[in-house]
Amino acid sequence: MSTPETRTARVIAIANQKGGVGKTTTAVTLASALTRMGERVLLLDLDPHACASVHLRYYPDELTSSANDIFAEDRPEPGKLWDSIRQHHPTQEFDVVPATIRLAELEVDLRNRKGKGAILQQSLGHVRGEYDFILLDCPPHVGILLVNALVACDLLVVPIQTDFLALHGLKLLFDTIKVLNKVLPAPICYRVLPTLHDKRARACARVLELLDLKMRDSMFRTVIGMDTHFRDASAQGRVIYELFPDSRGAQEYEDLAKEIMEL
């Protein structure tokens, strides 16, 4: 673990251009798992659908500030900005910057902005010293928000459901990475995370084999299985560790957190 004097947060983007692959569940649960291991964590919701925010009981209609403020031309100076957008429930383990639907308007708002792909990277520089990990829950489509997240991140985690159709979303994301790698100073580091895995289904086992064959060292050892406890926790606006800390899903995300800390 980093000490306050040496702490510089690792920025982890969680993205896939296909929905329904466990992206938000991964962002929220990984944030909690890392916090339980003594790490200081910030979760930044960059998805206009605000699923991570709602999961954690931050409702867009009730917000006076959000992740959208990071990209506003008339944003306040960094200290005031981050003080206003960071949220923390009394029982919550980590800080959150919630999202609103206004993030969907950034394609137009930033159309003529110079350096628009590095806005998030520059802004995070003002708070990286306060955390060990900053997690970015990304939107499920290519656009300025995903580009900002990929430019800012130290590691890209790609959740992929062990289903043949999910492989298509993986290809789309890799196409985006290839384009960005042509202009970035260093290639984007990524790891694929198999999710929603049903051990009883032969097709799921086959997809897992294909992923292992294709990704090799670029795939996590941890595999996230099907677990209804995630749905039950989400329905109550809670993280799985608050209600079902001994469940299989909770243990698997602890394994993932340990694996990330070893990278």
ZADO-1210 file (C-alpha; in nm, 4 decimals, padded with zeros to 6 digits):
<atoms>
<atom x="00.0000" y="00.0000" z="00.0000" code="MET" pos="1"/>
<atom x="00.1193" y="00.3518" z="-00.0730" code="SER" pos="2"/>
<atom x="00.1928" y="00.5939" z="00.2094" code="THR" pos="3"/>
<atom x="00.0380" y="00.9424" z="00.2059" code="PRO" pos="4"/>
<atom x="00.3794" y="01.0854" z="00.1147" code="GLU" pos="5"/>
<atom x="00.4328" y="00.8613" z="-00.1870" code="THR" pos="6"/>
<atom x="00.0764" y="00.7894" z="-00.2962" code="ARG" pos="7"/>
<atom x="00.0020" y="00.8365" z="-00.6632" code="THR" pos="8"/>
<atom x="-00.3218" y="00.6749" z="-00.7687" code="ALA" pos="9"/>
<atom x="-00.3339" y="00.4147" z="-01.0415" code="ARG" pos="10"/>
<atom x="-00.6143" y="00.5047" z="-01.2791" code="VAL" pos="11"/>
<atom x="-00.8161" y="00.2058" z="-01.3969" code="ILE" pos="12"/>
<atom x="-01.0725" y="00.2409" z="-01.6757" code="ALA" pos="13"/>
<atom x="-01.3442" y="-00.0238" z="-01.6980" code="ILE" pos="14"/>
<atom x="-01.4869" y="-00.0366" z="-02.0469" code="ALA" pos="15"/>
<atom x="-01.6468" y="-00.2478" z="-02.3159" code="ASN" pos="16"/>
<atom x="-01.8395" y="-00.1298" z="-02.6193" code="GLN" pos="17"/>
<atom x="-02.1057" y="-00.3907" z="-02.5547" code="LYS" pos="18"/>
<atom x="-02.3527" y="-00.3432" z="-02.2709" code="GLY" pos="19"/>
<atom x="-02.4666" y="-00.6091" z="-02.0280" code="GLY" pos="20"/>
<atom x="-02.1201" y="-00.7542" z="-01.9641" code="VAL" pos="21"/>
<atom x="-02.0898" y="-00.6592" z="-01.5964" code="GLY" pos="22"/>
<atom x="-01.9067" y="-00.3303" z="-01.6490" code="LYS" pos="23"/>
<atom x="-02.0802" y="-00.1312" z="-01.3759" code="THR" pos="24"/>
<atom x="-02.0921" y="-00.4273" z="-01.1375" code="THR" pos="25"/>
<atom x="-01.7170" y="-00.4593" z="-01.1844" code="THR" pos="26"/>
<atom x="-01.6544" y="-00.0884" z="-01.1210" code="ALA" pos="27"/>
<atom x="-01.8642" y="-00.0734" z="-00.8037" code="VAL" pos="28"/>
<atom x="-01.7580" y="-00.4081" z="-00.6572" code="THR" pos="29"/>
<atom x="-01.3896" y="-00.3641" z="-00.7371" code="LEU" pos="30"/>
<atom x="-01.3970" y="-00.0206" z="-00.5702" code="ALA" pos="31"/>
<atom x="-01.5392" y="-00.1807" z="-00.2577" code="SER" pos="32"/>
<atom x="-01.2990" y="-00.4773" z="-00.2659" code="ALA" pos="33"/>
<atom x="-00.9947" y="-00.2503" z="-00.2928" code="LEU" pos="34"/>
<atom x="-01.1222" y="-00.0307" z="-00.0104" code="THR" pos="35"/>
<atom x="-01.1699" y="-00.3345" z="00.2128" code="ARG" pos="36"/>
<atom x="-00.8006" y="-00.4097" z="00.1576" code="MET" pos="37"/>
<atom x="-00.7033" y="-00.0723" z="00.2969" code="GLY" pos="38"/>
<atom x="-00.6710" y="00.1185" z="-00.0311" code="GLU" pos="39"/>
<atom x="-00.8104" y="00.4698" z="-00.0788" code="ARG" pos="40"/>
<atom x="-01.0430" y="00.4646" z="-00.3789" code="VAL" pos="41"/>
<atom x="-01.2298" y="00.7143" z="-00.5951" code="LEU" pos="42"/>
<atom x="-01.4979" y="00.5889" z="-00.8350" code="LEU" pos="43"/>
<atom x="-01.5741" y="00.8233" z="-01.1230" code="LEU" pos="44"/>
<atom x="-01.8923" y="00.7519" z="-01.3206" code="ASP" pos="45"/>
<atom x="-01.8473" y="00.8602" z="-01.6833" code="LEU" pos="46"/>
<atom x="-02.1533" y="00.6814" z="-01.8216" code="ASP" pos="47"/>
<atom x="-02.4459" y="00.9148" z="-01.9072" code="PRO" pos="48"/>
<atom x="-02.6802" y="00.6324" z="-01.8031" code="HIS" pos="49"/>
<atom x="-02.5430" y="00.6825" z="-01.4487" code="ALA" pos="50"/>
<atom x="-02.5911" y="00.3165" z="-01.3538" code="CYS" pos="51"/>
<atom x="-02.3029" y="00.3136" z="-01.1048" code="ALA" pos="52"/>
<atom x="-02.4334" y="00.6356" z="-00.9489" code="SER" pos="53"/>
<atom x="-02.7870" y="00.5043" z="-00.9076" code="VAL" pos="54"/>
<atom x="-02.6528" y="00.1720" z="-00.7778" code="HIS" pos="55"/>
<atom x="-02.4833" y="00.3704" z="-00.4992" code="LEU" pos="56"/>
<atom x="-02.7925" y="00.5890" z="-00.4368" code="ARG" pos="57"/>
<atom x="-02.6776" y="00.9032" z="-00.6164" code="TYR" pos="58"/>
<atom x="-02.9747" y="01.0078" z="-00.8253" code="TYR" pos="59"/>
<atom x="-02.9057" y="01.2421" z="-01.1217" code="PRO" pos="60"/>
<atom x="-03.2197" y="01.4525" z="-01.0643" code="ASP" pos="61"/>
<atom x="-03.1005" y="01.5378" z="-00.7130" code="GLU" pos="62"/>
<atom x="-02.7423" y="01.6351" z="-00.8006" code="LEU" pos="63"/>
<atom x="-02.6120" y="01.9919" z="-00.8082" code="THR" pos="64"/>
<atom x="-02.2689" y="01.8842" z="-00.9354" code="SER" pos="65"/>
<atom x="-02.1407" y="01.5832" z="-01.1253" code="SER" pos="66"/>
<atom x="-01.8681" y="01.4402" z="-01.3490" code="ALA" pos="67"/>
<atom x="-01.9946" y="01.6703" z="-01.6214" code="ASN" pos="68"/>
<atom x="-01.8400" y="01.9661" z="-01.4356" code="ASP" pos="69"/>
<atom x="-01.4905" y="01.8296" z="-01.5096" code="ILE" pos="70"/>
<atom x="-01.5450" y="01.9069" z="-01.8778" code="PHE" pos="71"/>
<atom x="-01.7250" y="02.2426" z="-01.8434" code="ALA" pos="72"/>
<atom x="-01.5446" y="02.5441" z="-01.9890" code="GLU" pos="73"/>
<atom x="-01.6477" y="02.7602" z="-01.6922" code="ASP" pos="74"/>
<atom x="-01.5449" y="02.5038" z="-01.4289" code="ARG" pos="75"/>
<atom x="-01.3997" y="02.6417" z="-01.1024" code="PRO" pos="76"/>
<atom x="-01.0349" y="02.6065" z="-01.0070" code="GLU" pos="77"/>
<atom x="-00.9367" y="02.2416" z="-00.9386" code="PRO" pos="78"/>
<atom x="-00.9604" y="02.2459" z="-00.5593" code="GLY" pos="79"/>
<atom x="-01.3137" y="02.3840" z="-00.5564" code="LYS" pos="80"/>
<atom x="-01.4147" y="02.1613" z="-00.8479" code="LEU" pos="81"/>
<atom x="-01.3166" y="01.8364" z="-00.6760" code="TRP" pos="82"/>
<atom x="-01.4593" y="01.9473" z="-00.3422" code="ASP" pos="83"/>
<atom x="-01.7949" y="02.0037" z="-00.5107" code="SER" pos="84"/>
<atom x="-01.8201" y="01.6900" z="-00.7274" code="ILE" pos="85"/>
<atom x="-01.6946" y="01.4231" z="-00.4844" code="ARG" pos="86"/>
<atom x="-01.9679" y="01.2529" z="-00.2833" code="GLN" pos="87"/>
<atom x="-01.9528" y="01.0198" z="00.0145" code="HIS" pos="88"/>
<atom x="-02.2464" y="00.8603" z="00.1966" code="HIS" pos="89"/>
<atom x="-02.1899" y="00.8192" z="00.5734" code="PRO" pos="90"/>
<atom x="-02.1774" y="00.4392" z="00.5392" code="THR" pos="91"/>
<atom x="-01.9865" y="00.4395" z="00.2107" code="GLN" pos="92"/>
<atom x="-01.6332" y="00.3049" z="00.1888" code="GLU" pos="93"/>
<atom x="-01.5023" y="00.5128" z="-00.1035" code="PHE" pos="94"/>
<atom x="-01.5510" y="00.8479" z="-00.2738" code="ASP" pos="95"/>
<atom x="-01.7769" y="00.8803" z="-00.5780" code="VAL" pos="96"/>
<atom x="-01.8141" y="01.1333" z="-00.8559" code="VAL" pos="97"/>
<atom x="-02.1635" y="01.0646" z="-00.9917" code="PRO" pos="98"/>
<atom x="-02.2827" y="01.1029" z="-01.3501" code="ALA" pos="99"/>
<atom x="-02.5740" y="01.2765" z="-01.5166" code="THR" pos="100"/>
<atom x="-02.7360" y="01.2512" z="-01.8593" code="ILE" pos="101"/>
<atom x="-02.5649" y="01.5813" z="-01.9502" code="ARG" pos="102"/>
<atom x="-02.2487" y="01.3827" z="-02.0185" code="LEU" pos="103"/>
<atom x="-02.4199" y="01.2696" z="-02.3394" code="ALA" pos="104"/>
<atom x="-02.4014" y="01.6295" z="-02.4679" code="GLU" pos="105"/>
<atom x="-02.0218" y="01.6505" z="-02.4505" code="LEU" pos="106"/>
<atom x="-01.9734" y="01.5413" z="-02.8107" code="GLU" pos="107"/>
<atom x="-02.1298" y="01.8720" z="-02.9124" code="VAL" pos="108"/>
<atom x="-02.0056" y="02.0828" z="-02.6192" code="ASP" pos="109"/>
<atom x="-01.6414" y="01.9876" z="-02.6768" code="LEU" pos="110"/>
<atom x="-01.6517" y="01.9838" z="-03.0539" code="ARG" pos="111"/>
<atom x="-01.4181" y="02.2811" z="-03.0944" code="ASN" pos="112"/>
<atom x="-01.2232" y="02.2468" z="-02.7670" code="ARG" pos="113"/>
<atom x="-00.8476" y="02.2180" z="-02.8110" code="LYS" pos="114"/>
<atom x="-00.6937" y="01.9180" z="-02.6324" code="GLY" pos="115"/>
<atom x="-01.0362" y="01.7771" z="-02.5527" code="LYS" pos="116"/>
<atom x="-00.9086" y="01.4183" z="-02.5315" code="GLY" pos="117"/>
<atom x="-00.6827" y="01.4970" z="-02.2347" code="ALA" pos="118"/>
<atom x="-00.9216" y="01.7025" z="-02.0178" code="ILE" pos="119"/>
<atom x="-00.9820" y="01.4196" z="-01.7708" code="LEU" pos="120"/>
<atom x="-00.6138" y="01.3258" z="-01.7493" code="GLN" pos="121"/>
<atom x="-00.5211" y="01.6835" z="-01.6606" code="GLN" pos="122"/>
<atom x="-00.7991" y="01.7175" z="-01.4048" code="SER" pos="123"/>
<atom x="-00.7181" y="01.3885" z="-01.2309" code="LEU" pos="124"/>
<atom x="-00.3641" y="01.5148" z="-01.1812" code="GLY" pos="125"/>
<atom x="-00.4988" y="01.7378" z="-00.9030" code="HIS" pos="126"/>
<atom x="-00.6334" y="01.4458" z="-00.6916" code="VAL" pos="127"/>
<atom x="-00.4110" y="01.1485" z="-00.7766" code="ARG" pos="128"/>
<atom x="-00.2052" y="01.2149" z="-00.4664" code="GLY" pos="129"/>
<atom x="-00.5104" y="01.1569" z="-00.2452" code="GLU" pos="130"/>
<atom x="-00.5878" y="00.8014" z="-00.3598" code="TYR" pos="131"/>
<atom x="-00.4355" y="00.4636" z="-00.4321" code="ASP" pos="132"/>
<atom x="-00.6830" y="00.3801" z="-00.7085" code="PHE" pos="133"/>
<atom x="-00.9160" y="00.5862" z="-00.9263" code="ILE" pos="134"/>
<atom x="-01.1718" y="00.3744" z="-01.1128" code="LEU" pos="135"/>
<atom x="-01.3488" y="00.5032" z="-01.4238" code="LEU" pos="136"/>
<atom x="-01.6828" y="00.3470" z="-01.5190" code="ASP" pos="137"/>
<atom x="-01.6939" y="00.4196" z="-01.8932" code="CYS" pos="138"/>
<atom x="-01.9852" y="00.4530" z="-02.1368" code="PRO" pos="139"/>
<atom x="-02.0525" y="00.1547" z="-02.3681" code="PRO" pos="140"/>
<atom x="-01.9747" y="00.3401" z="-02.6914" code="HIS" pos="141"/>
<atom x="-01.6893" y="00.5212" z="-02.8635" code="VAL" pos="142"/>
<atom x="-01.6868" y="00.8928" z="-02.8018" code="GLY" pos="143"/>
<atom x="-01.5060" y="01.1728" z="-02.6242" code="ILE" pos="144"/>
<atom x="-01.5721" y="01.0265" z="-02.2777" code="LEU" pos="145"/>
<atom x="-01.4207" y="00.6888" z="-02.3626" code="LEU" pos="146"/>
<atom x="-01.1237" y="00.8576" z="-02.5335" code="VAL" pos="147"/>
<atom x="-01.0650" y="01.0701" z="-02.2219" code="ASN" pos="148"/>
<atom x="-01.0773" y="00.7607" z="-02.0022" code="ALA" pos="149"/>
<atom x="-00.8347" y="00.5638" z="-02.2200" code="LEU" pos="150"/>
<atom x="-00.5913" y="00.8539" z="-02.2383" code="VAL" pos="151"/>
<atom x="-00.6036" y="00.8995" z="-01.8585" code="ALA" pos="152"/>
<atom x="-00.5816" y="00.5362" z="-01.7496" code="CYS" pos="153"/>
<atom x="-00.2837" y="00.3289" z="-01.6422" code="ASP" pos="154"/>
<atom x="-00.4792" y="00.0061" z="-01.6903" code="LEU" pos="155"/>
<atom x="-00.7870" y="-00.0781" z="-01.8953" code="LEU" pos="156"/>
<atom x="-01.0042" y="-00.3569" z="-01.7553" code="VAL" pos="157"/>
<atom x="-01.2320" y="-00.5084" z="-02.0204" code="VAL" pos="158"/>
<atom x="-01.5186" y="-00.7129" z="-01.8711" code="PRO" pos="159"/>
<atom x="-01.6468" y="-00.9600" z="-02.1259" code="ILE" pos="160"/>
<atom x="-01.9347" y="-01.1986" z="-02.0809" code="GLN" pos="161"/>
<atom x="-01.8370" y="-01.5535" z="-02.1749" code="THR" pos="162"/>
<atom x="-02.0792" y="-01.5517" z="-02.4640" code="ASP" pos="163"/>
<atom x="-02.0003" y="-01.5635" z="-02.8369" code="PHE" pos="164"/>
<atom x="-02.1863" y="-01.2382" z="-02.9129" code="LEU" pos="165"/>
<atom x="-01.9781" y="-01.0555" z="-02.6520" code="ALA" pos="166"/>
<atom x="-01.6640" y="-01.1227" z="-02.8541" code="LEU" pos="167"/>
<atom x="-01.7843" y="-00.8676" z="-03.1109" code="HIS" pos="168"/>
<atom x="-01.7747" y="-00.5862" z="-02.8536" code="GLY" pos="169"/>
<atom x="-01.4192" y="-00.6842" z="-02.7681" code="LEU" pos="170"/>
<atom x="-01.3131" y="-00.6386" z="-03.1308" code="LYS" pos="171"/>
<atom x="-01.4715" y="-00.2929" z="-03.1475" code="LEU" pos="172"/>
<atom x="-01.2878" y="-00.1797" z="-02.8367" code="LEU" pos="173"/>
<atom x="-00.9551" y="-00.3106" z="-02.9623" code="PHE" pos="174"/>
<atom x="-01.0062" y="-00.1186" z="-03.2873" code="ASP" pos="175"/>
<atom x="-01.0396" y="00.1999" z="-03.0798" code="THR" pos="176"/>
<atom x="-00.7279" y="00.1141" z="-02.8802" code="ILE" pos="177"/>
<atom x="-00.5273" y="00.0645" z="-03.2001" code="LYS" pos="178"/>
<atom x="-00.6242" y="00.4105" z="-03.3241" code="VAL" pos="179"/>
<atom x="-00.5330" y="00.5770" z="-02.9936" code="LEU" pos="180"/>
<atom x="-00.2039" y="00.3892" z="-02.9652" code="ASN" pos="181"/>
<atom x="-00.0887" y="00.5626" z="-03.2829" code="LYS" pos="182"/>
<atom x="-00.0936" y="00.9006" z="-03.1091" code="VAL" pos="183"/>
<atom x="-00.0347" y="00.8190" z="-02.7415" code="LEU" pos="184"/>
<atom x="00.3206" y="00.8261" z="-02.6009" code="PRO" pos="185"/>
<atom x="00.2805" y="00.4709" z="-02.4659" code="ALA" pos="186"/>
<atom x="00.0458" y="00.1855" z="-02.5626" code="PRO" pos="187"/>
<atom x="-00.2665" y="00.1347" z="-02.3505" code="ILE" pos="188"/>
<atom x="-00.2142" y="-00.1483" z="-02.1025" code="CYS" pos="189"/>
<atom x="-00.5199" y="-00.3731" z="-02.0793" code="TYR" pos="190"/>
<atom x="-00.6477" y="-00.6948" z="-01.9229" code="ARG" pos="191"/>
<atom x="-00.9615" y="-00.8876" z="-02.0173" code="VAL" pos="192"/>
<atom x="-01.1924" y="-00.9999" z="-01.7354" code="LEU" pos="193"/>
<atom x="-01.4305" y="-01.2912" z="-01.8063" code="PRO" pos="194"/>
<atom x="-01.7678" y="-01.2199" z="-01.6423" code="THR" pos="195"/>
<atom x="-02.1151" y="-01.3719" z="-01.6029" code="LEU" pos="196"/>
<atom x="-01.9587" y="-01.7131" z="-01.6510" code="HIS" pos="197"/>
<atom x="-02.1873" y="-02.0151" z="-01.6228" code="ASP" pos="198"/>
<atom x="-01.9743" y="-02.3190" z="-01.5489" code="LYS" pos="199"/>
<atom x="-02.2623" y="-02.5483" z="-01.6442" code="ARG" pos="200"/>
<atom x="-02.2877" y="-02.4142" z="-02.0004" code="ALA" pos="201"/>
<atom x="-02.0640" y="-02.5772" z="-02.2598" code="ARG" pos="202"/>
<atom x="-02.0778" y="-02.2663" z="-02.4807" code="ALA" pos="203"/>
<atom x="-01.9451" y="-02.0507" z="-02.1945" code="CYS" pos="204"/>
<atom x="-01.6589" y="-02.2934" z="-02.1388" code="ALA" pos="205"/>
<atom x="-01.5738" y="-02.2756" z="-02.5081" code="ARG" pos="206"/>
<atom x="-01.5671" y="-01.8936" z="-02.5100" code="VAL" pos="207"/>
<atom x="-01.3429" y="-01.8983" z="-02.2027" code="LEU" pos="208"/>
<atom x="-01.1055" y="-02.1328" z="-02.3850" code="GLU" pos="209"/>
<atom x="-01.1010" y="-01.9028" z="-02.6888" code="LEU" pos="210"/>
<atom x="-01.0317" y="-01.5978" z="-02.4737" code="LEU" pos="211"/>
<atom x="-00.7487" y="-01.7753" z="-02.2954" code="ASP" pos="212"/>
<atom x="-00.6007" y="-01.8831" z="-02.6276" code="LEU" pos="213"/>
<atom x="-00.6236" y="-01.5363" z="-02.7821" code="LYS" pos="214"/>
<atom x="-00.5480" y="-01.3135" z="-02.4817" code="MET" pos="215"/>
<atom x="-00.2947" y="-01.5264" z="-02.2899" code="ARG" pos="216"/>
<atom x="-00.1085" y="-01.2877" z="-02.0564" code="ASP" pos="217"/>
<atom x="-00.3605" y="-01.0124" z="-02.1293" code="SER" pos="218"/>
<atom x="-00.6394" y="-01.1934" z="-01.9428" code="MET" pos="219"/>
<atom x="-00.6960" y="-01.2009" z="-01.5683" code="PHE" pos="220"/>
<atom x="-00.6733" y="-01.5360" z="-01.3925" code="ARG" pos="221"/>
<atom x="-00.9893" y="-01.4418" z="-01.2036" code="THR" pos="222"/>
<atom x="-01.3190" y="-01.5400" z="-01.3656" code="VAL" pos="223"/>
<atom x="-01.6400" y="-01.3784" z="-01.2395" code="ILE" pos="224"/>
<atom x="-01.9260" y="-01.6265" z="-01.2298" code="GLY" pos="225"/>
<atom x="-02.3016" y="-01.5827" z="-01.2284" code="MET" pos="226"/>
<atom x="-02.4245" y="-01.4777" z="-00.8832" code="ASP" pos="227"/>
<atom x="-02.7752" y="-01.3466" z="-00.8100" code="THR" pos="228"/>
<atom x="-02.6426" y="-01.1723" z="-00.4982" code="HIS" pos="229"/>
<atom x="-02.5187" y="-00.8878" z="-00.7220" code="PHE" pos="230"/>
<atom x="-02.8733" y="-00.8202" z="-00.8388" code="ARG" pos="231"/>
<atom x="-03.0100" y="-00.8410" z="-00.4855" code="ASP" pos="232"/>
<atom x="-02.7516" y="-00.5953" z="-00.3538" code="ALA" pos="233"/>
<atom x="-02.8088" y="-00.3523" z="-00.6408" code="SER" pos="234"/>
<atom x="-03.1844" y="-00.3519" z="-00.5770" code="ALA" pos="235"/>
<atom x="-03.1142" y="-00.2225" z="-00.2266" code="GLN" pos="236"/>
<atom x="-02.8585" y="00.0384" z="-00.3364" code="GLY" pos="237"/>
<atom x="-02.5800" y="-00.1555" z="-00.1704" code="ARG" pos="238"/>
<atom x="-02.2527" y="-00.3209" z="-00.2644" code="VAL" pos="239"/>
<atom x="-02.2409" y="-00.6995" z="-00.2360" code="ILE" pos="240"/>
<atom x="-01.9966" y="-00.6866" z="00.0595" code="TYR" pos="241"/>
<atom x="-02.2517" y="-00.4995" z="00.2708" code="GLU" pos="242"/>
<atom x="-02.5087" y="-00.7775" z="00.2424" code="LEU" pos="243"/>
<atom x="-02.3387" y="-01.0945" z="00.1187" code="PHE" pos="244"/>
<atom x="-01.9682" y="-01.0684" z="00.2067" code="PRO" pos="245"/>
<atom x="-01.9182" y="-01.4454" z="00.1984" code="ASP" pos="246"/>
<atom x="-02.0840" y="-01.5018" z="-00.1382" code="SER" pos="247"/>
<atom x="-01.8957" y="-01.6482" z="-00.4316" code="ARG" pos="248"/>
<atom x="-01.9192" y="-01.3233" z="-00.6287" code="GLY" pos="249"/>
<atom x="-01.7756" y="-01.1229" z="-00.3397" code="ALA" pos="250"/>
<atom x="-01.4815" y="-01.3612" z="-00.3122" code="GLN" pos="251"/>
<atom x="-01.4132" y="-01.3492" z="-00.6851" code="GLU" pos="252"/>
<atom x="-01.3874" y="-00.9705" z="-00.6849" code="TYR" pos="253"/>
<atom x="-01.1534" y="-00.9890" z="-00.3867" code="GLU" pos="254"/>
<atom x="-00.9386" y="-01.2216" z="-00.5982" code="ASP" pos="255"/>
<atom x="-00.9507" y="-00.9680" z="-00.8814" code="LEU" pos="256"/>
<atom x="-00.8495" y="-00.6850" z="-00.6487" code="ALA" pos="257"/>
<atom x="-00.5494" y="-00.8868" z="-00.5264" code="LYS" pos="258"/>
<atom x="-00.4516" y="-00.9652" z="-00.8835" code="GLU" pos="259"/>
<atom x="-00.4652" y="-00.5980" z="-00.9817" code="ILE" pos="260"/>
<atom x="-00.2553" y="-00.4986" z="-00.6821" code="MET" pos="261"/>
<atom x="00.0100" y="-00.7488" z="-00.7962" code="GLU" pos="262"/>
<atom x="00.0357" y="-00.5996" z="-01.1459" code="LEU" pos="263"/>
</atoms>
